[in-house]
């Protein structure tokens, strides 16, 4: 079932197909749940990998490694602490704790 938000935008959908490459998909992908927060998680993984040359949860993603990841600033000392804050908000294991929209991710990234 899909939920329709303001302006008719799709806010959530359930699918029987597992979407995404394991390293880049959020935990809720295993439930077939796709929301805008799914994309935020994937962007967070990409940003983390670009900055550290590592995947935050390994090749199996959060399903294989659990909700913890090494803060990027521990791997790259020159990073500003605000980068860790953005990554934490993007890579939160629980989607309720994650940035809800790509626009929020973009705004926070632009502020860095």
Buried (B, 14 or more C-beta within 10 A) or exposed (E): EEEEEEEEEEBBBEEEEEEBEBBBBBBBBEEEBBBBBBBBBBBBBEBBBEBBEBBBBBEEBBEEBEEEBEBBBEEEEEBEEEBBEBBBBBBBBEBEEBBBBBEBBEEBEEEE
